[in-house]
Amino acid sequence: QPRANPDGKTFGSNAAAWWGFQARVPLVNGSDFTAGDFTGTPGENDEMVTIYQIVQDGGQSFAVPSYQFEWPVITDPEGTTRNFIQYPGTCVPHSDHGGTTISSDVSDLGWSTPEDIVYYDDVFRARIPINYHVGCMGLAPASHDFVDSIPPMPSGGNLDNKRLGIGMTIYYPVEVEGALFSAGDAHAAQGDSELDGTGIETSLTGTFKFTVIKPEEFSPGLATVDFPLGSTETEWIIHGYTETDYLETYKDNPGAIYNNSDINKAMKNAFTQTRDFLQAEYGLTEFEAWTIITTGVDFSTTQLVDGNWGVHAVVPKSLFVENPRNTCPVAEPADGSSKITVGLGAI
């Protein structure tokens, strides 16, 4: 559930930032996307932030744009000035505008802007259906003591799949003792691709249920899994990335994944992961897997912004209900560990 402010209102923000896919494409006027010093264009910045308010209407929740503002030049409490969105957690010292009254909390901490922020208060009031989910969840990898939280890994991380929300079970391969689960990057909504760099970032409170499954209890398909696997009552969610394990491919320089993201490789990996899983789980031949995948399975771009780009398959379980070879066992919770499942629920 969302966490409201002291006035009982809930907001979220979307940043169209330099790492978004839109920054790789010329603007409508033909000019290149600019982001201050990051793009070598000090004094020019096309990064835009949209503030959304969560509203209720007819028993449904929606995120509605409240206002937008151009990313300003900001000086932090240590005196460092930046002219693009350089890192998460940057505080923006807003000023009153469009009927919005701003507190002095941020400026009191020492954040400042040398010029007035440019606001757009007359924004189109689109109604974005709420889909609360956590963009970044996963377990610690065994290969590195410290990892970047942005590119997704075999043990999870920043998948940014909008389907991994309430009612979803996610299977993660356990690589280290204790699994070391972590979560963050809560979203009120996001489209497939997370195109401009973020979803609607917000603050959530959730309930997580953990189940440990031993290897001898794995179903045939689960035994093949070396990537996060999503499951609902009706669907399997199978993930593929540019690199299934970028920490292995670029073990000496993991940051190299940012310059080597490739949606074609992500699609290839999503297909082979889907094929191998379905063959193992349902006893299909490769030729049966091909025809079932092409006629009954949807592939979508998970995200194009997290370095290790992703594609996922949505596999309806109803495709296999009448299959006489469907003898897949259901694992019961057990002590000991080789895989961990995380079930998400609402409060």
ROMAR-229246 format. One record per residue (C-alpha): residue number from 1; residue in three letters; x, y, z. Coordinates in steps of 0.1 Angstrom, whole numbers, plus 5000, padded with zeros to 4 digits. Layout:
ROMAR-229246
num, residu, px, py, pz
NUM, ALA, X, Y, Z;
...
end
This chain:
ROMAR-229246
num, residu, px, py, pz
1, GLN, 5000, 5000, 5000;
2, PRO, 5012, 5036, 4994;
3, ARG, 5026, 5057, 5022;
4, ALA, 5008, 5090, 5025;
5, ASN, 5023, 5124, 5036;
6, PRO, 5011, 5141, 5068;
7, ASP, 4982, 5156, 5048;
8, GLY, 4970, 5121, 5038;
9, LYS, 4981, 5126, 5001;
10, THR, 5004, 5103, 4981;
11, PHE, 5026, 5114, 4953;
12, GLY, 5052, 5099, 4930;
13, SER, 5077, 5112, 4905;
14, ASN, 5088, 5102, 4870;
15, ALA, 5122, 5115, 4857;
16, ALA, 5128, 5116, 4820;
17, ALA, 5166, 5114, 4825;
18, TRP, 5198, 5110, 4805;
19, TRP, 5198, 5072, 4809;
20, GLY, 5163, 5068, 4793;
21, PHE, 5159, 5054, 4759;
22, GLN, 5143, 5087, 4747;
23, ALA, 5177, 5103, 4752;
24, ARG, 5191, 5081, 4724;
25, VAL, 5166, 5096, 4699;
26, PRO, 5165, 5131, 4685;
27, LEU, 5138, 5154, 4698;
28, VAL, 5109, 5164, 4676;
29, ASN, 5128, 5195, 4665;
30, GLY, 5157, 5173, 4654;
31, SER, 5181, 5183, 4681;
32, ASP, 5199, 5159, 4703;
33, PHE, 5188, 5152, 4739;
34, THR, 5209, 5173, 4763;
35, ALA, 5218, 5167, 4800;
36, GLY, 5241, 5195, 4811;
37, ASP, 5277, 5184, 4816;
38, PHE, 5269, 5148, 4811;
39, THR, 5263, 5155, 4774;
40, GLY, 5289, 5182, 4772;
41, THR, 5262, 5209, 4769;
42, PRO, 5264, 5231, 4801;
43, GLY, 5235, 5254, 4802;
44, GLU, 5213, 5230, 4783;
45, ASN, 5192, 5203, 4798;
46, ASP, 5161, 5184, 4784;
47, GLU, 5156, 5163, 4816;
48, MET, 5121, 5167, 4829;
49, VAL, 5104, 5155, 4861;
50, THR, 5067, 5148, 4864;
51, ILE, 5050, 5148, 4898;
52, TYR, 5020, 5125, 4900;
53, GLN, 4993, 5124, 4927;
54, ILE, 4976, 5091, 4936;
55, VAL, 4938, 5096, 4934;
56, GLN, 4907, 5074, 4940;
57, ASP, 4878, 5073, 4915;
58, GLY, 4850, 5048, 4913;
59, GLY, 4868, 5023, 4935;
60, GLN, 4900, 5024, 4914;
61, SER, 4933, 5041, 4920;
62, PHE, 4950, 5063, 4894;
63, ALA, 4982, 5083, 4891;
64, VAL, 4974, 5118, 4877;
65, PRO, 5001, 5143, 4866;
66, SER, 5001, 5173, 4890;
67, TYR, 5029, 5193, 4875;
68, GLN, 5062, 5191, 4856;
69, PHE, 5095, 5209, 4861;
70, GLU, 5127, 5212, 4842;
71, TRP, 5157, 5197, 4860;
72, PRO, 5175, 5227, 4876;
73, VAL, 5211, 5234, 4885;
74, ILE, 5214, 5222, 4921;
75, THR, 5240, 5228, 4948;
76, ASP, 5241, 5202, 4975;
77, PRO, 5249, 5208, 5012;
78, GLU, 5286, 5201, 5006;
79, GLY, 5288, 5229, 4980;
80, THR, 5290, 5207, 4949;
81, THR, 5269, 5220, 4920;
82, ARG, 5255, 5197, 4894;
83, ASN, 5235, 5205, 4863;
84, PHE, 5220, 5170, 4854;
85, ILE, 5205, 5142, 4873;
86, GLN, 5237, 5126, 4885;
87, TYR, 5226, 5103, 4913;
88, PRO, 5195, 5091, 4933;
89, GLY, 5185, 5109, 4964;
90, THR, 5191, 5144, 4951;
91, CYS, 5168, 5168, 4969;
92, VAL, 5152, 5196, 4949;
93, PRO, 5146, 5229, 4968;
94, HIS, 5113, 5238, 4952;
95, SER, 5095, 5272, 4953;
96, ASP, 5058, 5279, 4954;
97, HIS, 5040, 5276, 4921;
98, GLY, 5006, 5270, 4906;
99, GLY, 4988, 5268, 4939;
100, THR, 5014, 5244, 4953;
101, THR, 5028, 5255, 4986;
102, ILE, 5063, 5242, 4993;
103, SER, 5079, 5236, 5027;
104, SER, 5114, 5248, 5035;
105, ASP, 5126, 5213, 5046;
106, VAL, 5149, 5208, 5017;
107, SER, 5165, 5242, 5016;
108, ASP, 5169, 5241, 5054;
109, LEU, 5192, 5211, 5048;
110, GLY, 5214, 5232, 5026;
111, TRP, 5202, 5224, 4991;
112, SER, 5199, 5254, 4968;
113, THR, 5194, 5265, 4932;
114, PRO, 5210, 5296, 4916;
115, GLU, 5180, 5303, 4894;
116, ASP, 5142, 5299, 4896;
117, ILE, 5129, 5264, 4886;
118, VAL, 5108, 5263, 4854;
119, TYR, 5074, 5247, 4862;
120, TYR, 5046, 5235, 4840;
121, ASP, 5014, 5235, 4860;
122, ASP, 4989, 5231, 4831;
123, VAL, 4997, 5195, 4823;
124, PHE, 4975, 5169, 4806;
125, ARG, 4956, 5151, 4834;
126, ALA, 4961, 5115, 4821;
127, ARG, 4948, 5088, 4844;
128, ILE, 4975, 5061, 4848;
129, PRO, 4961, 5029, 4864;
130, ILE, 4979, 5021, 4896;
131, ASN, 5000, 4989, 4896;
132, TYR, 5021, 4988, 4927;
133, HIS, 5053, 4968, 4924;
134, VAL, 5089, 4968, 4935;
135, GLY, 5113, 4973, 4907;
136, CYS, 5144, 4960, 4924;
137, MET, 5143, 4927, 4944;
138, GLY, 5167, 4899, 4947;
139, LEU, 5194, 4880, 4965;
140, ALA, 5231, 4886, 4968;
141, PRO, 5255, 4872, 4941;
142, ALA, 5284, 4850, 4951;
143, SER, 5308, 4864, 4926;
144, HIS, 5313, 4899, 4939;
145, ASP, 5313, 4915, 4974;
146, PHE, 5298, 4947, 4961;
147, VAL, 5276, 4952, 4930;
148, ASP, 5259, 4980, 4911;
149, SER, 5222, 4979, 4920;
150, ILE, 5211, 4989, 4885;
151, PRO, 5218, 4960, 4861;
152, PRO, 5198, 4929, 4868;
153, MET, 5216, 4896, 4876;
154, PRO, 5208, 4859, 4878;
155, SER, 5199, 4863, 4914;
156, GLY, 5175, 4891, 4907;
157, GLY, 5180, 4928, 4913;
158, ASN, 5167, 4956, 4892;
159, LEU, 5143, 4936, 4870;
160, ASP, 5119, 4965, 4866;
161, ASN, 5091, 4942, 4855;
162, LYS, 5057, 4957, 4862;
163, ARG, 5042, 4923, 4866;
164, LEU, 5062, 4915, 4898;
165, GLY, 5037, 4929, 4922;
166, ILE, 5008, 4918, 4944;
167, GLY, 5000, 4881, 4941;
168, MET, 5032, 4872, 4923;
169, THR, 5056, 4844, 4934;
170, ILE, 5092, 4849, 4923;
171, TYR, 5118, 4821, 4924;
172, TYR, 5154, 4832, 4929;
173, PRO, 5185, 4810, 4928;
174, VAL, 5203, 4812, 4961;
175, GLU, 5241, 4818, 4957;
176, VAL, 5252, 4828, 4992;
177, GLU, 5244, 4816, 5028;
178, GLY, 5213, 4833, 5041;
179, ALA, 5203, 4844, 5006;
180, LEU, 5205, 4881, 5017;
181, PHE, 5173, 4894, 5002;
182, SER, 5170, 4931, 4995;
183, ALA, 5143, 4953, 4979;
184, GLY, 5138, 4988, 4968;
185, ASP, 5127, 5010, 4938;
186, ALA, 5090, 5010, 4946;
187, HIS, 5067, 5020, 4917;
188, ALA, 5031, 5031, 4915;
189, ALA, 5030, 5023, 4878;
190, GLN, 5053, 5016, 4849;
191, GLY, 5049, 5006, 4813;
192, ASP, 5069, 4978, 4797;
193, SER, 5103, 4992, 4787;
194, GLU, 5104, 5019, 4815;
195, LEU, 5113, 5040, 4785;
196, ASP, 5123, 5074, 4798;
197, GLY, 5144, 5061, 4827;
198, THR, 5120, 5056, 4856;
199, GLY, 5085, 5045, 4865;
200, ILE, 5063, 5065, 4889;
201, GLU, 5087, 5063, 4918;
202, THR, 5069, 5063, 4952;
203, SER, 5071, 5050, 4987;
204, LEU, 5053, 5017, 4995;
205, THR, 5048, 4994, 5025;
206, GLY, 5044, 4957, 5015;
207, THR, 5042, 4922, 5029;
208, PHE, 5067, 4895, 5018;
209, LYS, 5064, 4858, 5024;
210, PHE, 5096, 4837, 5020;
211, THR, 5097, 4800, 5012;
212, VAL, 5129, 4779, 5009;
213, ILE, 5128, 4750, 4985;
214, LYS, 5155, 4722, 4985;
215, PRO, 5169, 4708, 4953;
216, GLU, 5152, 4675, 4957;
217, GLU, 5118, 4693, 4957;
218, PHE, 5123, 4712, 4925;
219, SER, 5099, 4706, 4896;
220, PRO, 5117, 4697, 4863;
221, GLY, 5114, 4733, 4851;
222, LEU, 5126, 4749, 4883;
223, ALA, 5157, 4727, 4882;
224, THR, 5167, 4745, 4850;
225, VAL, 5162, 4780, 4864;
226, ASP, 5193, 4802, 4867;
227, PHE, 5174, 4835, 4865;
228, PRO, 5144, 4850, 4884;
229, LEU, 5112, 4832, 4875;
230, GLY, 5078, 4847, 4881;
231, SER, 5046, 4828, 4887;
232, THR, 5009, 4837, 4892;
233, GLU, 4979, 4814, 4892;
234, THR, 4976, 4819, 4855;
235, GLU, 5010, 4828, 4841;
236, TRP, 5047, 4821, 4841;
237, ILE, 5070, 4852, 4837;
238, ILE, 5104, 4842, 4822;
239, HIS, 5132, 4867, 4820;
240, GLY, 5161, 4872, 4796;
241, TYR, 5188, 4899, 4796;
242, THR, 5215, 4910, 4772;
243, GLU, 5238, 4890, 4794;
244, THR, 5223, 4862, 4816;
245, ASP, 5252, 4868, 4840;
246, TYR, 5269, 4901, 4832;
247, LEU, 5290, 4897, 4864;
248, GLU, 5306, 4867, 4848;
249, THR, 5309, 4882, 4813;
250, TYR, 5324, 4914, 4826;
251, LYS, 5338, 4901, 4858;
252, ASP, 5369, 4924, 4858;
253, ASN, 5348, 4955, 4848;
254, PRO, 5311, 4949, 4855;
255, GLY, 5303, 4985, 4844;
256, ALA, 5311, 4976, 4808;
257, ILE, 5276, 4962, 4805;
258, TYR, 5263, 4998, 4801;
259, ASN, 5281, 5001, 4767;
260, ASN, 5271, 4967, 4755;
261, SER, 5234, 4964, 4761;
262, ASP, 5216, 4948, 4731;
263, ILE, 5179, 4941, 4729;
264, ASN, 5185, 4914, 4703;
265, LYS, 5207, 4894, 4727;
266, ALA, 5181, 4899, 4754;
267, MET, 5154, 4885, 4731;
268, LYS, 5176, 4856, 4722;
269, ASN, 5182, 4848, 4759;
270, ALA, 5145, 4852, 4767;
271, PHE, 5136, 4828, 4740;
272, THR, 5161, 4801, 4750;
273, GLN, 5152, 4804, 4786;
274, THR, 5115, 4800, 4778;
275, ARG, 5122, 4771, 4754;
276, ASP, 5144, 4753, 4779;
277, PHE, 5120, 4759, 4808;
278, LEU, 5089, 4747, 4790;
279, GLN, 5106, 4716, 4776;
280, ALA, 5117, 4706, 4811;
281, GLU, 5085, 4716, 4829;
282, TYR, 5060, 4700, 4805;
283, GLY, 5080, 4674, 4787;
284, LEU, 5079, 4691, 4753;
285, THR, 5100, 4683, 4724;
286, GLU, 5120, 4713, 4709;
287, PHE, 5096, 4714, 4679;
288, GLU, 5066, 4714, 4702;
289, ALA, 5081, 4742, 4722;
290, TRP, 5086, 4763, 4691;
291, THR, 5051, 4761, 4679;
292, ILE, 5035, 4767, 4714;
293, ILE, 5058, 4797, 4720;
294, THR, 5051, 4814, 4687;
295, THR, 5013, 4809, 4689;
296, GLY, 5006, 4812, 4726;
297, VAL, 5034, 4832, 4744;
298, ASP, 5039, 4870, 4744;
299, PHE, 5073, 4886, 4747;
300, SER, 5077, 4921, 4759;
301, THR, 5106, 4945, 4765;
302, THR, 5110, 4946, 4803;
303, GLN, 5133, 4976, 4804;
304, LEU, 5157, 4996, 4781;
305, VAL, 5174, 5017, 4808;
306, ASP, 5191, 4995, 4834;
307, GLY, 5224, 4986, 4815;
308, ASN, 5216, 4949, 4812;
309, TRP, 5185, 4953, 4790;
310, GLY, 5157, 4928, 4794;
311, VAL, 5129, 4909, 4776;
312, HIS, 5104, 4887, 4793;
313, ALA, 5080, 4860, 4782;
314, VAL, 5044, 4858, 4795;
315, VAL, 5034, 4821, 4793;
316, PRO, 4997, 4813, 4800;
317, LYS, 4995, 4782, 4822;
318, SER, 4962, 4774, 4805;
319, LEU, 4981, 4763, 4775;
320, PHE, 4991, 4731, 4794;
321, VAL, 4960, 4724, 4815;
322, GLU, 4949, 4695, 4793;
323, ASN, 4983, 4682, 4786;
324, PRO, 4984, 4645, 4796;
325, ARG, 5022, 4648, 4801;
326, ASN, 5018, 4676, 4826;
327, THR, 5030, 4659, 4857;
328, CYS, 5048, 4689, 4873;
329, PRO, 5049, 4685, 4911;
330, VAL, 5043, 4715, 4933;
331, ALA, 5071, 4720, 4958;
332, GLU, 5062, 4723, 4995;
333, PRO, 5081, 4747, 5018;
334, ALA, 5110, 4731, 5034;
335, ASP, 5141, 4739, 5055;
336, GLY, 5175, 4741, 5038;
337, SER, 5181, 4761, 5007;
338, SER, 5190, 4762, 4971;
339, LYS, 5161, 4783, 4957;
340, ILE, 5140, 4809, 4975;
341, THR, 5105, 4821, 4965;
342, VAL, 5092, 4855, 4974;
343, GLY, 5054, 4859, 4975;
344, LEU, 5041, 4895, 4974;
345, GLY, 5009, 4906, 4990;
346, ALA, 4990, 4938, 4998;
347, ILE, 4985, 4952, 5033;
end
